[in-house]
Amino acid sequence: MSETLEKPARVTAGVTFAARLAFDSISHRFAAGQTILDQVSLVAEPGEVLCLLGPSGSGKTTLLRIAAGIEAQTSGRILLNDREIAGPDLFLPPERRSIGLVFQDFALFPHLSILDNVRFGLTALSREEAKREAMIALARVGLEGYASAYPHLLSGGEQQRVALARALAPRPTVLLMDEPFSGLDSRLKDTVRAETLSILRQSRATAIVVTHDAEEAMRMGDRIALLKGGRLIQVGTAEELYLRPVDLFAAGFFSELNLFDCRVQNGRADTPVGQFAAPGRKDGEAVTVAIRLSGFDVAEKGGGVEARVISRRFLGVVELLELAVPGAEEHVRARVRAGQLSPGIRDIWMNVRPSDVLVFETRRKSA
């Protein structure tokens, strides 16, 4: 059915006013004492798309559920336009927060039509008013012609847009999205992400999107908040987090890395693949030099560091090389443009671009 219906032009009606949502020292613990969130302070500015990024168990979804009012934090406050909506002495229920939520599995009712799914939460309006608002929301996501269809007749991408329409129908000031693209075919993700971002821009709601995919966060977010183990590690634009990560964890979340442990001598770190500046580090200090896989230039002739090709994998535009380098305890990995090296070549030369080198203090591993 979804293939035969003609898609109408989308409308650009916006929500009311975008709000500023602030997390003020949010902590959350289970009864057994396990800490899920630890003193997280973060602000989503009006009209901003803020991505919460981190591995599984970092507290992203819990923070979203606390903002929505599905869970109550152990301590700290939630403020909407500087007005407290959850704190030590106040807890507004979800329906009084003007905050919309798109679940990871879309949570559509299979027995209801698309129109009835979208107007399900518009209980404060009359039947006709709810229908009108639901149709506006469906038109906004390009699915007005699907109003009488049922969820099972729609593709995954279309179901995601229905879930988005349902969240936008009450015209929330803040929209929360919990890994909204994780269930989609990889071929659809780019298209649906772009459509969703366009809809968010048109609706002008403040949006917080949870993801564990760094590239997705970079594609969607005006800013990214990186979490680990319930703590906020770094907040900034995609460019700031990629180029100036605060630690090795942050660097590794945005790039595959080769790691070399060494000590600073005369302001430089000496590794098997070259010497690199170590600004701000004292002589004798133990450091970890991290080099992005994309930071290598390779050639069959010339100068630099000698390397032997152990394996190479063709990945389309690029090739992934595994290289043996004198003095390196482990093989060095490099991602280079496909076709740059002749088939069957074994011995090559390599150089490292300084812009792809990061130097961090070496920290002892902790439990």
PyMOL commands that set and color helices and strands:
alter all, ss='L'
color gray80, all
select helices_A, chain A and resi 60-68+94-96+114-118+127-140+144-146+151-153+156-168+186-203+214-220+238-243+248-254+293-295+354-356
alter helices_A, ss='H'
color red, helices_A
select strands_A, chain A and resi 21-29+35-44+49-53+75-80+83-87+90-91+99-102+174-178+206-211+223-228+231-236+257-265+268-271+274-277+286-292+296-299+305-314+318-324+332-337+347-352+357-361
alter strands_A, ss='S'
color yellow, strands_A
deselect
rebuild
show_as cartoon
